[in-house]
Amino acid sequence: MHTVEQNKAQVLVDALSYIQKFHGDIVVIKYGGSAMTNEVIKHSVLKDIAVLKSVGIKPVIVHGGGNDINGWLKKVDIKSEFKNGLRVTDKETLEVAEMVLSGKINKGLVQHMERIGTHAVGLSGKDGNMITVKKAMPKGDDIGYVGEIINVDVTLLETLLEKDYTPIISTVGLDSKYNAFNINADDVATGVARALKASKLVFLTDIEGVLRNPSDPSTRISVINTESAAELFEQGIITGGMIPKLKNCLEAVQEDVKKVHILDGRLEHSLLIEIFTTSGVGTEIKK
């Protein structure tokens, strides 16, 4: 009869082939959803990232912070204006966004990783001129200081990874005239993963993966490739915010990233289960 200890040992043995396979690989993690707002989930996710690091994988974390930005805009009494559902980012809003993203959230994550015992460095896209943008004009609308990525220079990231630091990146970049712009976090994660030619890009979200029926978690699609994705779009199964997310994922696997995973960050150890087991728990996107 198997004891608890034997079961634990078996888990490690089962994970060994994956640990060997991914040793030295770069995994970019878009950190969002409840993993940012719920302290218990946050600690669990960051501990999982520390485990990845300890077995020789090189994690890079990208985070946004919409909820925190909203909270601070209310505190300082700045009203949000929206155009076609997108927030207009004026100078004042950008100042608050940058303070929250690059200060409170970014350095808070660094502090948490250090407490767990993993050396981390907090950056924004400004550092080392990492992320260059142009002004985004979605559907021709001027929504202020919101940037569209035109280049990602990973020289600084590669130096940090080489020296065994975990980079944590907030989503602010510079244009050609060195003006600061806020950038969509999914776009930053995708851009960084592609520039680093990452083995995996992982989106931590508050959904179980890509679902055939959005209200039924049991309809999760475990694997999507470029062909099946076209069918899902045609059939209207991919809707709302999942449309740009999946398009980002498909672009990434067409180009430089081996696999993309959409995971439920609320599920304890979803990151480790997805990477170190055959079953997985989210949706895997591949070429």
C-alpha angles and dihedrals in degrees: 000000000000117000122212088255092053090050090051090050090050090053090055092047091049090050094050097087090052092046090052092044095052099035109132093011122132117237118189113205122198099208113205148120121047089346086076100043106034111071095206093051091042092056092046094050095046090048089053089052089051088053090053089052094048092056093053102268116132110226123196116190124209119186139180124190114205096153094050091047090052090050094051094045087056091048093054091040099243111152117222119231120201133200116195090340095310122115115244107229111207124178094275094047090048091052091054093043092051093046091052098040102040096030119030101024100032098046090040089059091047089052091049093050092048090051089054089051102257119123109233135177123208116219141164125212087261093069112099086355084279099162121037117190143179124215110281115231105184108197087348093298120140105226096170125237098010115128136212113209117246099165141011117199108197098184092110093044092051090050091052094046090049089054090050099252123138110230117218111195129200119203106252121114140171132244124220090276092050096251113150120243133184113234134201107262095223089055091050093049091049093046093048093046092051094046091049091044087230121200089224139014113199125194112200107203142156094257131081092241131279107340128200087211111031092210095050117068091191089070092070113146105223099195131026125179130185092270098047090045091060089055092048091053092047093049091051092239092128108069143159119355091356090071097070091035093055092043088054090050093050092048090052095052092044089058124026113333119088099209139000124205129197107202139180103243090194091068108090113249092357089145094056094042092051095049102035104037136061096230100055123187108231137044118293118206119200140162 
